[in-house]
Amino acid sequence: MTAPAPLDALVIGGGSAGLAAAAWLQRLDVHAAVLESGSSPSGAWPTYYSSLTLFTPARHSSLPGMRFPGPPDHYPSRDAMAAYLRAYAEHLALPVVRHADVIRLQAMNGGFHVTARDGRTWAARTVVAATGTVRRPRRPALPGAEHTGVQTLHARDYRHPEPFAGQRIVVVGAGNSGAQIAAELGRVARVTLASRRPLRLVPQRPLGHDLTDWLTWSGVERVPIGAFGRVPAASPVVAVPGLRAALRRGNPDLRPMFTALTQDGVRWADGTVEPVDTVILATGYGWNGSYLPPAALGPDGEPRQRLGISTALPGLYFVGLPGQRTVASGTVRAAGPDARAVVRHLVRHLETGHAPT
């Protein structure tokens, strides 16, 4: 039996970045498919904590070819974003293959061979990796962790505050997720937000306009990331509604990172020891490229790439990486522009048979 001809492109991952890439491929008549590990093309959104909302208003949260529904000034919820992605894939009739959990990608015969966990395989001339970060939570080594009885979770495992009612909780991390989770837990528990860097708050709507509007009007989000040097290690925290009030009430309170876990709590930097029920690590994620060959990744597990183009394997591309092209890269609002740039390069690669310079 003759094997089917390879696709021109495979997109791995059905979140916002992967669907945006698929939309651009469709516009340019590239024969492609999207491999989504879950039951629907909604990315990682259904796995986030239930109260999560975008920092970006709906008018900046659309993917190419379909406006985000509702008032343009509203901030979409977790569930609204997941529903939008499902509707987007259906509206554009994107070729999504569900339950296709990719475990291996191999460079073969000038193209790629892709294998899913259930044994299905695909061949493609090019691949766009858009698998995001949620499967690779960063868990810093905590002194004393091997002997502690304190429940230690990653923010990925947090859904809503009710199971933590009445507890003493330390949330680790001075980013947006850590601050929001700590403030939400402060309604039902005694919470400290602990970090190695001071919390840096920025207003969500300076002078009555969303922060994203100002970044768009100023042109900052269109400036190539190289113009700013390295991506900052710690981003400012957007002061979403209720966050400043929670901090003023002192729940959560802010403290420098503890020095160690004890048997039943933490040891703070001043030497005091305090009983704690739960530590929640809002310490971010690394990019999920476990299915890629080692040559495609650097020592830190991050892709070897420039502007979303693999510097190790011709024909391999990435979308959805923080710092990929601009300061907005890695966010929903940058998915369309970043995917467009990558797909343009991909099409030239298909036409010439090699990676253009």
matplotlib code that plots the C-alpha trace (Angstrom):
import matplotlib.pyplot as plt

x = [0.0, 1.4, 2.0, 0.2, 2.1, 3.5, 1.7, 3.3, 3.0, 2.1, 1.2, 1.7, -0.6, -4.1, -3.9, -4.0, -0.5, -1.1, -4.5, -3.2, -0.4, -3.0, -5.1, -2.2, -1.3, -4.9, -4.9, -1.8, -3.2, -0.6, -1.7, -1.6, -3.1, -3.1, -2.3, -4.1, -3.4, -6.8, -10.4, -10.9, -8.7, -8.8, -5.1, -4.2, -7.0, -9.3, -6.5, -5.9, -7.4, -11.1, -11.0, -8.2, -9.0, -6.8, -5.0, -5.7, -9.2, -11.2, -10.3, -6.7, -7.4, -8.7, -6.9, -6.7, -10.1, -12.5, -13.3, -13.5, -17.2, -18.6, -17.8, -14.3, -13.4, -14.2, -11.5, -12.2, -12.3, -10.6, -13.7, -14.5, -11.1, -11.3, -14.8, -13.4, -10.6, -13.1, -15.4, -12.4, -11.3, -14.9, -15.5, -12.4, -12.8, -9.3, -8.0, -7.6, -6.8, -7.9, -6.3, -3.1, -0.6, 2.8, 5.6, 8.3, 9.5, 12.2, 14.0, 13.8, 14.3, 14.4, 11.2, 9.8, 8.1, 5.8, 4.5, 1.6, 1.2, -1.5, 0.8, -0.6, 2.1, 2.3, 4.9, 5.4, 7.8, 7.7, 6.6, 5.3, 5.8, 3.2, 3.0, 3.3, 4.5, 1.8, 3.3, 6.6, 6.1, 9.3, 9.7, 12.7, 14.7, 13.7, 16.0, 14.4, 11.9, 12.9, 12.0, 9.0, 5.4, 4.1, 1.9, 3.7, 1.9, 2.6, 0.2, -0.7, -2.5, -4.5, -8.1, -10.1, -9.7, -12.3, -10.2, -7.7, -10.2, -8.7, -5.2, -1.8, -0.5, 2.7, 2.6, 6.0, 6.6, 6.1, 4.5, 0.9, -0.3, 1.3, -0.1, -3.6, -3.7, -2.4, -5.1, -7.8, -6.7, -6.6, -10.4, -10.5, -7.0, -4.0, -1.6, 2.0, 3.4, 7.1, 9.6, 13.3, 12.4, 10.1, 6.6, 6.4, 2.8, 1.7, -1.9, -4.1, -5.8, -3.5, -5.4, -8.5, -7.1, -5.9, -2.2, -2.2, -3.8, -0.8, 1.7, -0.1, -0.4, 3.2, 4.5, 6.4, 4.8, 6.0, 9.6, 11.8, 12.8, 16.5, 16.1, 15.6, 18.3, 17.4, 13.8, 13.4, 13.7, 10.8, 7.8, 5.7, 2.5, -0.7, -2.9, -6.1, -9.3, -9.0, -5.3, -4.2, -7.0, -5.9, -2.3, -3.5, -5.4, -2.2, -3.6, -1.6, 1.4, 4.7, 7.9, 11.3, 11.6, 11.9, 15.3, 14.0, 11.1, 10.9, 9.1, 5.8, 6.4, 9.0, 12.1, 12.0, 15.1, 15.2, 15.5, 12.0, 10.1, 6.4, 4.0, 2.5, -0.1, 0.5, 3.2, 2.0, 4.8, 3.8, 7.3, 6.4, 6.9, 9.5, 8.6, 7.3, 9.5, 9.9, 9.0, 11.8, 15.2, 18.0, 19.7, 16.6, 16.9, 19.6, 21.0, 18.2, 15.5, 14.5, 14.4, 17.4, 15.7, 15.8, 12.5, 10.7, 12.9, 14.9, 18.6, 19.2, 16.7, 15.7, 11.9, 11.1, 9.4, 8.0, 5.2, 4.0, 7.5, 8.0, 10.4, 10.1, 9.9, 8.6, 7.8, 4.3, 5.4, 4.0, 0.7, -2.6, -2.4, 0.9, -0.2, -1.4, 1.5, 4.1, 2.5, 2.2, 6.0, 6.8, 4.4, 5.8, 9.3, 7.8, 6.2, 9.5, 11.1, 8.6, 9.0, 12.8, 13.4, 15.7, 15.7, 16.0, 18.4]
y = [0.0, 3.4, 5.8, 9.1, 12.1, 14.3, 17.4, 20.7, 21.7, 20.3, 22.6, 21.0, 22.6, 24.0, 27.0, 30.7, 30.6, 27.3, 28.3, 31.6, 29.8, 27.4, 30.4, 32.0, 28.7, 28.3, 31.8, 30.9, 27.6, 25.5, 21.9, 21.5, 20.0, 21.0, 18.3, 19.1, 16.9, 17.6, 17.0, 20.5, 23.4, 25.5, 25.4, 25.4, 27.8, 25.2, 24.2, 27.6, 28.9, 29.6, 33.4, 34.1, 37.0, 38.4, 41.6, 42.6, 43.8, 42.0, 44.4, 43.3, 39.6, 38.6, 36.1, 36.8, 36.3, 36.5, 39.3, 38.4, 38.7, 41.1, 44.7, 45.7, 47.1, 44.0, 41.6, 38.0, 35.3, 32.0, 30.2, 32.9, 32.6, 28.8, 29.1, 31.7, 29.4, 26.5, 28.8, 30.2, 26.7, 25.9, 29.2, 28.9, 25.1, 24.6, 21.0, 20.1, 16.5, 16.0, 13.7, 13.8, 14.1, 14.3, 12.5, 12.5, 14.6, 13.3, 15.0, 12.6, 12.8, 16.6, 16.8, 15.5, 12.4, 13.0, 10.4, 10.7, 8.8, 6.6, 5.4, 7.6, 9.1, 12.0, 13.2, 16.8, 19.0, 21.6, 21.8, 24.7, 23.9, 25.8, 23.7, 26.4, 26.0, 24.6, 21.1, 22.3, 24.1, 25.5, 24.2, 25.8, 23.7, 24.7, 24.0, 21.6, 20.3, 16.7, 16.8, 19.1, 18.2, 21.4, 20.9, 22.4, 23.0, 24.7, 27.4, 25.0, 22.9, 25.8, 26.3, 28.3, 29.4, 27.4, 24.3, 26.5, 28.3, 29.0, 28.0, 29.8, 30.1, 31.4, 32.1, 32.3, 34.6, 38.3, 37.9, 38.5, 35.0, 34.9, 38.3, 37.5, 34.1, 35.5, 38.3, 35.8, 33.5, 36.4, 36.4, 33.0, 32.5, 34.3, 34.8, 36.0, 36.8, 36.0, 36.8, 37.4, 40.7, 43.5, 43.6, 46.2, 47.3, 49.2, 50.6, 48.6, 51.7, 54.7, 58.0, 56.0, 53.8, 50.3, 49.8, 47.8, 50.8, 52.9, 50.3, 50.0, 53.7, 54.3, 51.6, 49.9, 46.5, 46.6, 47.2, 44.1, 42.6, 43.0, 46.8, 46.3, 43.8, 40.8, 40.1, 41.3, 38.6, 40.0, 41.8, 44.4, 43.2, 44.7, 46.1, 44.4, 45.3, 44.4, 43.8, 47.2, 47.0, 43.5, 44.7, 47.8, 45.5, 43.5, 40.2, 39.2, 40.8, 41.1, 39.5, 38.6, 34.9, 32.5, 30.7, 27.2, 24.9, 23.5, 20.3, 22.2, 25.7, 28.1, 29.9, 33.6, 35.7, 37.2, 33.8, 33.4, 30.2, 30.1, 27.2, 27.1, 24.8, 25.3, 26.8, 27.6, 28.1, 30.8, 30.4, 30.2, 27.7, 26.6, 25.9, 22.4, 20.8, 17.3, 15.8, 17.5, 16.0, 17.2, 19.2, 21.5, 22.6, 24.5, 23.4, 25.1, 23.2, 26.3, 26.2, 27.1, 29.7, 33.2, 35.1, 31.8, 30.1, 27.1, 27.6, 23.8, 22.1, 23.8, 23.6, 23.7, 26.8, 28.1, 30.4, 31.6, 32.0, 34.9, 37.4, 35.7, 39.0, 41.8, 42.6, 41.3, 37.9, 35.0, 36.8, 36.3, 39.7, 38.8, 35.4, 36.6, 38.9, 36.4, 33.5, 35.6, 36.3, 32.6, 31.4, 33.8, 32.3, 28.8, 29.3, 30.6, 27.5, 25.3, 27.2, 27.0, 23.7, 25.3, 27.9, 31.3, 33.8]
z = [0.0, -1.0, 1.9, 1.7, 0.3, 3.0, 4.0, 3.2, 6.9, 10.3, 13.2, 16.6, 19.1, 18.8, 21.1, 19.9, 18.3, 16.5, 15.2, 14.0, 12.1, 10.6, 9.5, 7.7, 6.1, 4.9, 3.4, 1.4, 0.2, 2.1, 2.6, 6.4, 9.5, 13.2, 15.8, 19.1, 22.1, 23.7, 22.8, 21.4, 20.0, 23.1, 24.1, 27.7, 28.7, 30.3, 32.7, 34.2, 37.5, 37.1, 37.7, 35.2, 32.8, 30.0, 30.7, 27.1, 26.1, 23.5, 20.7, 21.0, 21.6, 18.1, 15.8, 12.1, 10.3, 13.3, 15.8, 19.5, 20.4, 22.9, 23.8, 22.6, 26.0, 28.1, 29.4, 28.3, 30.9, 30.8, 29.6, 27.1, 25.6, 25.3, 23.7, 21.2, 20.1, 19.6, 17.6, 15.6, 14.5, 13.4, 11.7, 9.6, 9.1, 10.2, 9.7, 13.4, 14.4, 18.0, 20.6, 18.7, 21.6, 19.8, 21.5, 18.8, 15.9, 13.6, 10.7, 7.8, 4.0, 3.9, 5.9, 9.2, 10.6, 13.6, 16.0, 18.4, 21.7, 20.2, 17.4, 14.6, 12.4, 9.9, 7.4, 6.5, 4.6, 7.4, 11.0, 13.1, 16.9, 18.9, 22.1, 24.6, 28.2, 30.5, 30.5, 31.7, 35.0, 36.6, 40.1, 41.8, 44.2, 47.7, 50.7, 53.1, 50.5, 51.0, 54.7, 54.8, 55.5, 53.9, 50.9, 47.9, 44.6, 41.4, 40.2, 37.4, 40.0, 41.5, 40.3, 42.9, 46.5, 48.4, 49.1, 50.9, 53.3, 56.7, 55.7, 56.1, 52.6, 51.0, 47.3, 45.6, 42.7, 41.9, 38.5, 37.4, 38.2, 41.6, 42.6, 41.3, 43.0, 46.3, 46.2, 45.5, 48.2, 50.6, 50.7, 52.4, 53.9, 55.5, 52.6, 52.0, 48.6, 48.7, 46.0, 45.3, 43.6, 44.7, 43.3, 40.5, 39.8, 36.7, 36.2, 33.9, 32.5, 32.8, 32.0, 31.2, 28.4, 28.6, 28.9, 25.6, 23.8, 24.9, 23.8, 20.4, 19.8, 20.7, 18.4, 21.2, 20.5, 16.8, 17.7, 17.2, 20.5, 19.6, 20.0, 23.7, 24.4, 26.4, 27.5, 31.1, 33.7, 35.7, 34.1, 35.9, 37.4, 36.0, 38.7, 37.8, 39.8, 43.5, 43.6, 45.0, 47.6, 48.7, 49.1, 51.1, 53.5, 54.0, 52.8, 51.0, 52.6, 50.8, 52.1, 50.7, 49.7, 52.6, 53.0, 53.6, 54.2, 57.6, 58.8, 59.2, 57.6, 56.4, 57.7, 56.7, 55.8, 59.3, 60.9, 62.2, 61.6, 60.9, 60.4, 56.9, 55.4, 51.7, 49.4, 45.9, 43.3, 40.8, 39.2, 35.6, 32.9, 30.4, 26.7, 26.1, 23.4, 24.9, 21.5, 19.6, 18.9, 21.2, 18.4, 18.2, 21.8, 23.8, 27.1, 28.9, 27.0, 25.0, 21.2, 19.1, 17.0, 15.7, 15.1, 15.3, 12.7, 13.9, 13.6, 13.9, 11.6, 8.3, 7.9, 11.6, 13.0, 16.3, 17.3, 20.7, 22.2, 24.7, 23.1, 19.7, 17.7, 19.9, 23.6, 23.0, 21.6, 23.6, 24.2, 22.5, 20.9, 19.2, 17.9, 14.6, 13.6, 14.8, 13.0, 9.8, 9.8, 10.4, 7.7, 5.1, 5.7, 5.7, 2.3, 0.8, 2.2, 0.4, -2.8, -2.9, -1.1, 1.4, 4.2, 2.7, 4.3]

ax = plt.figure().add_subplot(projection="3d")
ax.plot(x, y, z, "-o")
ax.set_aspect("equal")
plt.show()
